Protein backbone atom coordinates (compact mmCIF):
# COMPACT_ATOMS: atom_id res chain seq x y z
CA UNK A 1 0.00 0.00 0.00
CA UNK A 2 1.31 3.43 -0.90
CA UNK A 3 0.53 6.40 1.36
CA UNK A 4 0.86 9.83 -0.28
CA UNK A 5 1.01 12.89 1.91
CA UNK A 6 1.56 15.39 -0.87
CA UNK A 7 -0.51 15.91 -3.98
CA UNK A 8 2.59 15.62 -6.16
CA UNK A 9 3.39 12.16 -4.70
CA UNK A 10 -0.21 11.13 -5.09
CA UNK A 11 -0.40 12.14 -8.75
CA UNK A 12 2.77 10.11 -9.38
CA UNK A 13 1.43 7.02 -7.54
CA UNK A 14 -1.91 7.32 -9.33
CA UNK A 15 -0.08 7.46 -12.68
CA UNK A 16 1.91 4.33 -11.74
CA UNK A 17 -1.32 2.42 -11.08
CA UNK A 18 -2.57 3.30 -14.53
CA UNK A 19 0.77 2.42 -16.13
CA UNK A 20 0.46 -1.00 -14.48
CA UNK A 21 -2.85 -1.49 -16.31
CA UNK A 22 -5.04 -0.82 -13.27
CA UNK A 23 -7.37 1.60 -14.97
CA UNK A 24 -10.65 1.11 -13.17
CA UNK A 25 -10.11 2.99 -9.93
CA UNK A 26 -12.68 2.66 -7.13
CA UNK A 27 -12.53 5.52 -4.64
CA UNK A 28 -13.64 5.88 -1.02
CA UNK A 29 -13.43 9.43 0.38
CA UNK A 30 -13.25 9.50 4.19
CA UNK A 31 -12.47 11.80 7.07
CA UNK A 32 -10.67 8.93 8.82
CA UNK A 33 -11.64 7.38 12.19
CA UNK A 34 -12.46 4.38 10.06
CA UNK A 35 -15.02 1.86 11.31
CA UNK A 36 -16.87 -1.15 9.96
CA UNK A 37 -18.97 1.10 7.69
CA UNK A 38 -15.79 2.31 5.95
CA UNK A 39 -14.47 -1.24 5.78
CA UNK A 40 -17.68 -2.24 3.99
CA UNK A 41 -17.19 0.59 1.49
CA UNK A 42 -13.58 -0.45 0.88
CA UNK A 43 -14.57 -4.11 0.36
CA UNK A 44 -17.25 -3.05 -2.07
CA UNK A 45 -14.72 -0.80 -3.82
CA UNK A 46 -12.48 -3.81 -4.35
CA UNK A 47 -15.35 -5.55 -6.12
CA UNK A 48 -16.05 -2.46 -8.27
CA UNK A 49 -12.54 -1.69 -9.52
CA UNK A 50 -9.12 -3.12 -10.14
CA UNK A 51 -7.45 -0.70 -7.72
CA UNK A 52 -8.78 0.99 -4.58
CA UNK A 53 -7.90 4.53 -3.53
CA UNK A 54 -8.91 5.93 -0.13
CA UNK A 55 -8.57 9.55 0.99
CA UNK A 56 -8.31 10.55 4.64
CA UNK A 57 -8.93 14.24 5.17
CA UNK A 58 -10.91 16.06 7.86
CA UNK A 59 -12.36 18.75 5.65
CA UNK A 60 -12.60 22.09 7.51
CA UNK A 61 -14.93 23.53 4.87
CA UNK A 62 -17.84 21.29 5.87
CA UNK A 63 -17.76 22.19 9.59
CA UNK A 64 -19.60 25.23 10.95
CA UNK A 65 -17.84 27.62 13.37
CA UNK A 66 -19.38 25.95 16.46
CA UNK A 67 -19.04 22.38 15.26
CA UNK A 68 -16.59 19.62 16.16
CA UNK A 69 -13.77 20.16 13.63
CA UNK A 70 -11.09 20.52 16.33
CA UNK A 71 -12.13 17.45 18.32
CA UNK A 72 -13.02 15.22 15.33
CA UNK A 73 -11.07 11.96 15.93
CA UNK A 74 -7.85 11.57 13.89
CA UNK A 75 -6.37 8.12 14.64
CA UNK A 76 -4.23 8.12 11.49
CA UNK A 77 -1.99 5.17 12.27
CA UNK A 78 -5.01 2.91 13.10
CA UNK A 79 -6.70 4.13 9.91
CA UNK A 80 -3.68 3.21 7.80
CA UNK A 81 -3.59 -0.26 9.43
CA UNK A 82 -7.25 -0.75 8.49
CA UNK A 83 -6.61 0.37 4.90
CA UNK A 84 -3.67 -2.01 4.67
CA UNK A 85 -5.68 -4.92 6.11
CA UNK A 86 -8.50 -4.24 3.64
CA UNK A 87 -6.17 -4.34 0.64
CA UNK A 88 -6.28 -0.63 -0.28
CA UNK A 89 -3.70 0.22 -2.98
CA UNK A 90 -3.22 3.92 -2.48
CA UNK A 91 -4.10 6.30 0.38
CA UNK A 92 -4.13 10.07 0.03
CA UNK A 93 -3.58 11.94 3.31
CA UNK A 94 -3.25 15.56 2.25
CA UNK A 95 -2.71 18.60 4.43
CA UNK A 96 -5.21 21.45 4.72
CA UNK A 97 -2.62 23.88 3.34
CA UNK A 98 -2.14 21.84 0.19
CA UNK A 99 -5.81 21.36 -0.55
CA UNK A 100 -6.86 24.86 0.43
CA UNK A 101 -4.00 27.24 -0.35
CA UNK A 102 -4.46 30.82 0.78
CA UNK A 103 -6.32 32.95 -1.71
CA UNK A 104 -8.59 30.21 -3.02
CA UNK A 105 -11.91 31.62 -4.20
CA UNK A 106 -14.00 29.09 -6.13
CA UNK A 107 -16.28 26.58 -4.41
CA UNK A 108 -19.31 24.46 -5.22
CA UNK A 109 -22.83 25.56 -4.32
CA UNK A 110 -24.97 22.55 -3.41
CA UNK A 111 -28.18 24.30 -4.49
CA UNK A 112 -31.68 23.74 -3.11
CA UNK A 113 -31.15 20.16 -2.01
CA UNK A 114 -28.14 21.24 0.02
CA UNK A 115 -30.05 23.87 1.97
CA UNK A 116 -32.79 21.74 3.58
CA UNK A 117 -32.63 19.40 6.61
CA UNK A 118 -28.89 18.85 7.32
CA UNK A 119 -28.18 21.85 5.11
CA UNK A 120 -30.62 24.05 7.07
CA UNK A 121 -29.13 23.01 10.41
CA UNK A 122 -25.56 23.19 9.14
CA UNK A 123 -25.44 26.15 6.72
CA UNK A 124 -22.71 25.71 4.12
CA UNK A 125 -22.11 22.07 5.07
CA UNK A 126 -22.98 20.58 1.69
CA UNK A 127 -21.12 23.34 -0.18
CA UNK A 128 -18.06 22.25 1.80
CA UNK A 129 -18.72 18.57 1.14
CA UNK A 130 -19.21 19.04 -2.59
CA UNK A 131 -16.18 21.29 -2.91
CA UNK A 132 -13.86 18.71 -1.37
CA UNK A 133 -15.51 15.78 -3.17
CA UNK A 134 -15.13 17.55 -6.52
CA UNK A 135 -11.47 18.33 -5.81
CA UNK A 136 -10.81 14.72 -4.77
CA UNK A 137 -12.62 13.37 -7.84
CA UNK A 138 -10.37 15.52 -10.04
CA UNK A 139 -7.24 14.30 -8.25
CA UNK A 140 -8.18 10.63 -8.03
CA UNK A 141 -10.02 10.35 -11.40
CA UNK A 142 -11.96 7.24 -10.29
CA UNK A 143 -14.42 5.24 -12.40
CA UNK A 144 -16.57 4.68 -9.35
CA UNK A 145 -16.90 6.48 -5.99
CA UNK A 146 -18.54 4.81 -3.01
CA UNK A 147 -20.41 6.54 -0.19
CA UNK A 148 -22.34 5.31 2.85
CA UNK A 149 -26.12 5.57 2.77
CA UNK A 150 -26.10 6.78 6.39
CA UNK A 151 -25.27 10.18 4.91
CA UNK A 152 -28.19 9.92 2.49
CA UNK A 153 -28.47 13.65 1.80
CA UNK A 154 -24.74 13.80 1.10
CA UNK A 155 -25.07 10.92 -1.39
CA UNK A 156 -28.00 12.67 -3.09
CA UNK A 157 -26.07 15.97 -3.29
CA UNK A 158 -22.99 14.23 -4.71
CA UNK A 159 -25.14 12.39 -7.26
CA UNK A 160 -26.77 15.68 -8.22
CA UNK A 161 -23.37 17.35 -8.66
CA UNK A 162 -22.19 14.46 -10.84
CA UNK A 163 -25.30 14.84 -13.01
CA UNK A 164 -25.35 18.64 -13.17
CA UNK A 165 -21.61 19.03 -13.81
CA UNK A 166 -21.39 16.04 -16.20
CA UNK A 167 -18.74 14.29 -14.12
CA UNK A 168 -17.60 10.98 -15.46
CA UNK A 169 -17.89 8.80 -12.36
CA UNK A 170 -20.45 6.29 -11.09
CA UNK A 171 -21.72 7.02 -7.59
CA UNK A 172 -22.51 3.91 -5.56
CA UNK A 173 -24.06 3.99 -2.11
CA UNK A 174 -23.74 1.15 0.35
CA UNK A 175 -26.26 0.34 3.12
CA UNK A 176 -25.75 1.72 6.60
CA UNK A 177 -23.82 -0.57 8.92
CA UNK A 178 -25.33 -0.79 12.43
CA UNK A 179 -24.27 -1.91 15.89
CA UNK A 180 -26.17 -4.88 17.39
CA UNK A 181 -28.48 -2.39 19.20
CA UNK A 182 -29.35 -0.67 15.89
CA UNK A 183 -27.18 2.44 16.30
CA UNK A 184 -25.81 3.50 12.91
CA UNK A 185 -22.02 3.40 12.86
CA UNK A 186 -20.47 6.84 12.90
CA UNK A 187 -17.02 8.16 13.73
CA UNK A 188 -18.78 10.45 16.20
CA UNK A 189 -20.24 7.58 18.29
CA UNK A 190 -17.03 7.57 20.38
CA UNK A 191 -18.19 10.84 21.96
CA UNK A 192 -21.38 9.28 23.42
CA UNK A 193 -21.50 8.42 27.13
CA UNK A 194 -23.27 5.10 27.93
CA UNK A 195 -26.46 7.00 28.88
CA UNK A 196 -26.35 9.11 25.70
CA UNK A 197 -25.76 5.99 23.64
CA UNK A 198 -28.98 4.47 24.99
CA UNK A 199 -30.86 7.63 23.97
CA UNK A 200 -29.14 7.64 20.58
CA UNK A 201 -30.55 4.18 19.87
CA UNK A 202 -34.06 5.64 19.87
CA UNK A 203 -33.31 7.16 16.44
CA UNK A 204 -32.82 3.74 14.84
CA UNK A 205 -35.68 2.28 16.88
CA UNK A 206 -38.03 5.02 15.63
CA UNK A 207 -37.05 4.32 12.02
CA UNK A 208 -37.51 0.55 12.49
CA UNK A 209 -40.98 1.11 13.90
CA UNK A 210 -41.89 3.55 11.12
CA UNK A 211 -40.85 0.97 8.53
CA UNK A 212 -43.69 -1.30 9.67
CA UNK A 213 -46.35 1.36 8.94
CA UNK A 214 -48.38 1.46 5.74
CA UNK A 215 -48.84 5.22 5.27
CA UNK A 216 -46.97 8.46 5.89
CA UNK A 217 -49.16 9.52 8.86
CA UNK A 218 -48.95 6.02 10.39
CA UNK A 219 -45.16 6.02 10.02
CA UNK A 220 -44.96 9.41 11.72
CA UNK A 221 -47.12 8.21 14.63
CA UNK A 222 -45.03 5.04 14.96
CA UNK A 223 -41.77 7.02 15.06
CA UNK A 224 -43.21 9.57 17.51
CA UNK A 225 -44.16 6.78 19.92
CA UNK A 226 -40.46 5.97 20.29
CA UNK A 227 -39.13 9.53 20.12
CA UNK A 228 -41.65 10.75 22.72
CA UNK A 229 -39.87 8.54 25.29
CA UNK A 230 -36.71 10.65 25.03
CA UNK A 231 -38.19 14.05 24.25
CA UNK A 232 -37.88 15.33 27.82
CA UNK A 233 -34.33 14.06 28.31
CA UNK A 234 -32.18 17.22 28.67
CA UNK A 235 -29.37 15.55 26.68
CA UNK A 236 -31.60 14.65 23.73
CA UNK A 237 -32.57 17.35 21.26
CA UNK A 238 -34.43 16.16 18.16
CA UNK A 239 -33.67 18.33 15.14
CA UNK A 240 -35.91 16.71 12.51
CA UNK A 241 -37.76 13.49 11.75
CA UNK A 242 -39.16 13.86 8.24
CA UNK A 243 -40.16 11.66 5.32
CA UNK A 244 -38.74 12.89 2.02
CA UNK A 245 -38.51 12.02 -1.63
CA UNK A 246 -35.11 10.22 -1.82
CA UNK A 247 -34.11 11.97 -5.05
CA UNK A 248 -35.05 15.57 -4.16
CA UNK A 249 -35.22 15.59 -0.36
CA UNK A 250 -38.55 17.43 -0.58
CA UNK A 251 -40.98 16.38 2.16
CA UNK A 252 -43.60 13.90 0.94
CA UNK A 253 -47.32 14.61 1.47
CA UNK A 254 -49.51 12.51 3.77
CA UNK A 255 -51.10 10.64 0.84
CA UNK A 256 -47.73 9.75 -0.71
CA UNK A 257 -47.35 6.28 -2.20
CA UNK A 258 -44.15 4.59 -3.38
CA UNK A 259 -40.61 4.98 -2.02
CA UNK A 260 -39.76 7.54 0.66
CA UNK A 261 -36.81 8.12 2.92
CA UNK A 262 -37.34 8.74 6.63
CA UNK A 263 -34.49 11.01 7.75
CA UNK A 264 -33.77 11.90 11.36
CA UNK A 265 -31.22 14.05 13.17
CA UNK A 266 -30.67 14.78 16.84
CA UNK A 267 -28.10 16.25 19.14
CA UNK A 268 -27.33 13.76 21.91
CA UNK A 269 -25.18 15.38 24.56
CA UNK A 270 -22.67 17.32 22.48
CA UNK A 271 -22.84 14.93 19.52
CA UNK A 272 -24.90 15.44 16.39
CA UNK A 273 -26.23 12.17 14.96
CA UNK A 274 -28.13 11.43 11.76
CA UNK A 275 -29.82 8.29 10.48
CA UNK A 276 -32.34 7.29 7.81
CA UNK A 277 -34.35 4.38 6.50
CA UNK A 278 -36.02 3.63 3.18
CA UNK A 279 -39.77 3.13 3.36
CA UNK A 280 -42.17 2.08 0.65
CA UNK A 281 -45.87 2.87 0.87
CA UNK A 282 -48.01 0.68 -1.36
CA UNK A 283 -50.99 2.23 -3.10
CA UNK A 284 -54.13 1.22 -1.25
CA UNK A 285 -56.37 -0.68 -3.70
CA UNK A 286 -59.72 1.02 -4.27
CA UNK A 287 -62.60 -1.11 -2.94
CA UNK A 288 -63.98 -3.34 -5.76
CA UNK A 289 -67.53 -2.62 -6.97
CA UNK A 290 -69.73 -5.58 -6.17
CA UNK A 291 -70.83 -7.23 -9.44
CA UNK A 292 -72.64 -10.20 -7.88
CA UNK A 293 -76.19 -11.07 -9.04
CA UNK A 294 -78.79 -10.45 -6.42
CA UNK A 295 -81.80 -12.69 -6.30
O1 LIG B 1 -18.69 11.40 4.51
C1 LIG B 1 -17.59 11.91 4.80
O2 LIG B 1 -16.79 11.34 5.54
C2 LIG B 1 -17.23 13.28 4.25
O3 LIG B 1 -18.34 14.11 4.17
C3 LIG B 1 -16.52 13.21 2.88
C4 LIG B 1 -17.39 12.60 1.81
C5 LIG B 1 -15.24 12.38 3.03
C6 LIG B 1 -16.12 14.61 2.43
O4 LIG B 1 -15.28 15.21 3.34
Boltz pocket constraint, residues with backbone or C-beta under 6 A from the ligand:
constraints:
  - pocket:
      binder: B
      contacts: [[A, 29], [A, 30], [A, 31], [A, 57], [A, 59], [A, 62], [A, 128], [A, 129], [A, 132], [A, 133], [A, 151], [A, 154]]
      max_distance: 6.0
